[in-house]
C-alpha cells in the first residue's frame, strides 16, 4: 500500500488549485466483473472526506484516465502525486484487471461548486478521445462541495441528493448529466421511498434568492420585476460577482457562493426579462 499526495498544478487559478487534493492514494487488490466508480458521499461540506473507488474491469493492456471539469476545460488527474494537467495523460498505465484504486477526496479549502469526476479505461497507449479505443463505458460521478442544501438537494444530510437512487451524485431527473434537473416531474425519493417534486433550476434560483437575503427590503425586494437597485442586471454569474465586489457591505456574502448557485439565481432573474428595466449603471 502506498500513500501519496496530489501536488498543486502551477497553471491553475487560485480557486482551482486545491480542487482535487487527494490526501491518500492507495491500491487494493479485489475482484470485480466490471468497471465501476462509487463514492462514500457525493455532497461534502468543508473538511469532509469522500472515499472514491474505481475498479478496473476484467481486461488487460489498459490505461486508466481520471479527469474533472472546470471553466469548460477538462483537467486530467495524474498519478504518483503529479497533480492536474490539461494534457491527456493517464492516471495509471497498464492497470491490472480487478484492481481497485481508492481516492480519499478532502473538501477542505476547495472552492464551493459542482465538480464532476470522469473515469475511463482505454487501450494502452491509444488516444483517450477516440471512442473506439474505450474498453468500458465512461464512468462519471458528481460532487457538490460547500454549497447550499437547496443546490445539492441533500435535505437529510446523508451525503447524497435525495432523488439520487443510484448514488452517482446526479439527480435522477438530470438526464443529460449537466448538474441541473431537466424537468419538474416527480422522481423517486431515495430517503422516503415515495415520489417528490424536484425543483427546476429557475425554481432553485428563486429559493436561493430568498435564502441569500436578496429579497430583503434593503436589498432588492421580493419582486425582481420592480428592478429595485438594478437587480435585473444580474442575469449572468459575472454580473452578480461584479455587483458583489462593488457593494461588499450588502452583497459580499455572494463572493463565497458557488458559480452553480449564482447561475441558478441568474436564470431565475432572466424570467423577468422584458419587465421594462434598463442597463444603465
N, C-alpha and C positions, 0 to 999 in steps of 0.2 A: 504494500500500500504506500502511495506517495502523497505527500501534502505539498501543494503549490499555491501561489497567489498570483492572480492576474494583475499585471502591471498596467499603469495608465498609458494610453497611447498619446504621444505628444501632439498629434494633429487634431485631437478632439477639442471641442469647445468645453468651457468650464462646466456647463450643466450636464455634459455627457461623459466627462472623464471618468466618473465613478458609476456609470450606468450598470455595468455588469462586473463588479468586483467579486469574483468568486473566492471566498475565503478558504476554500478547500476543494481540490480535485482529487478524487480517489477512484481507483479502478477495482471492480469486484467481479469475479468470475461467476456467472449464473447461466442458466439455460432457459431460453425463450424461443418460441417457434416463429416469432415475427418481430419486426421493428416497432418500437413504441416509445412515446415520450409522456411522462407523467410528472406531477409536482405535488408536494405535500400541501401547498396552498398557492393560489394564484392572486390573491388580494393581500397585499402586505402594507402595514403601517411602518413608520420609520423604526429601524433597529430590529424588525422581524426578519426571520430567515425562512427560505423555502428550499426544500431538497428536490432537485430535478433529476430524474433518472432517464437516461437514454440507452435503450437496449438494442444491440446490433442484431439484425435478423440473421437467419441461418444461410449466410452467403460468405464467399471467400473473395479475396482480391478486391477489397473495397476501401474507400476513404470516407471518413465521417466529417461532414461540414455542419457547423453551427453558426447561426447568424441572427442578428436583430436589426431592427429598422429605426432610423431616427432622421427627421427632417427629409424624408423621402429617399434616403440613401440606405443601402444595405451594408452593414458592418459585419465582417466575419470575425468570429471568436477564434483566436489562435490557442493552441495548446502550449504546454510547457511554460506557462506564465508569461507569454509574449504579448498579451493584451488583445486589442481590437485593430482591424485594418480594413481598408476599402478594397484591398486585393483579395481575390477569391482563393484563399488558402485553406486547406483542410485543418480541422481541429485535431484530428488524428489520422495518420496514414496507415494503410494496411491493417485495419482493425480486424479483430477476431470475432467470428460468429459466436453469439451467445454471451458476449461481454457487455456488462452494464457500466456506463460512465455516470458517476453521480456528481452533480454540481450543487454546491451549497450557495445559494444566492442571498446575500445580505443586503437589505434595502437601505441600510444606514447611509446617509449622505447622497442617495440617488435623488435626482430632481423629480418632483411629482409628475406622474404621467402614465401613459399606457405603453407597454413595451412587449411586442410580440417576440417570441423565440422560435426560430425555424431549425429543423434538423433534417438532414438529407444524407443518404448513403449512395455513393457514386462509384463507378468502376475506377479502380486505382489509376491515377494519372490522367483521367479524362476530364473534359470540360463540364463543370457543375451546371452551367446554364443550358446545356443541351439535354432535353428530357430523355432521349434515347439511351443516355448513359446512367439514368437513375435506376437503382436496383430495388427500390421500395418507394412507396408513396411519400410525398412531402409530409413531414410531421410538423405540427405547429401547436404552440401553447401561448396563451395571452396573459400578461401580468399587469395588474393595476397596482401602482406604488404611490402611497401617500395622497390618495385622492378621497373625496367625499364618498360616503356610502351610497349617495344618490347616483354617483357615477359608476361605482363598482357593482352596485345592486346587491351588495352583501349586507343585508339588513340584520342578520343574526350574528355576524362576526365570525363565521366558521372558516373564512379564508377562501370562499368561492362565491360567485354570483348566485343568487337564489334560484335562478332559472337555468343553471348550468348542470344538466343531468350527467353529462359525460366528463365533467370536471376538467375541461381543457382551457378554462378561463374565458371562453366566449359565451355570450348569451345564446341560448338555443334559438332565439329569433334573429340572430345575426348570421344570415345565410351566406354572406359574402366575406365574412371574417375581417371586416374593416373596423371592428370595435364599436359599431353602432347597431342598435336594434333596427331591423329593417321594416318592422310592422308593429302596429299596436294591438295585433291579435293576441288572444290568450295563449300562453305557452305553459308547459308543465312547471310546477314549483317543486324544486328538489327537496325543500325542507318541510313543506306542508303536505306534499303528495296530492296536490289539487291544482286546479288551473288558477292563474292570476293574470291580470292585465299588465303587460310590460309597457313602460313609457317609451314614446318615440323620442328621438334626440331633441327635437324642439320642445317637447313637454319637459324633458330633463332640464333644458336651459331655463324654462320658466321656474322650475323648482329651485335651481341654483341662484337665479336672480333674487329670489326671496331669501334663500339660505345665507347668501353673502351680503345681505343688507342693502342691496342695490335699490330695493323698493321703499326704503325709508324716506320719510318726508323731506329730510335734509339732503338727500342724495338725488334719486331720480323719480321716486314715487311709484305707486302701484300700476300706473297705466303708461307704458312706454310710448303709446301713440301721442301723448301730450308732449313728448320730446323734452321733458324737463332736464335742464342742464345739459342739453345736447346728447342725451343717451343714445339716440339713433345713429350717432356716428360710429358706435361700437359694433359694427356688423362684420368685423374681422378680428382675429386674435391680435394682430398688430396694432389696430386702432385702440383696443381695450388696454393693451400693455402701455401704449404711448400715453393714454389718458391717466393711467395709474402712476406713471412717472411724473407727469405734470402736476398731479394732485395727490401726492403721497399721504397727506394728512387724512383725506377722506377715502382714498381708493388704494392705499398702499397694501392692504391685505390681499389684493388681487395679484400682486407680484409673486405671492407664494402659491398661487393656484396653477394647476397644470394647463397646458395648451388644450387638452381634451375638454376640460371643464369650461374654459373660456370660449372654445369653439361652440359648445352647446349653447352658451349664452348668446353668442353672436348669431347663431342660427335662429334662436328664439326672436331676437330683435329684427331679423330680416322679415319676419312675418308681419311687421308693421311698416314695411317699405311702402311708399306712396301715401304716407299719412300727412303730407304737407310740410315735412321738415326740410331744412336747408343744411348745407355742409359748411357754412361759414364758421370760422373759429373765433 
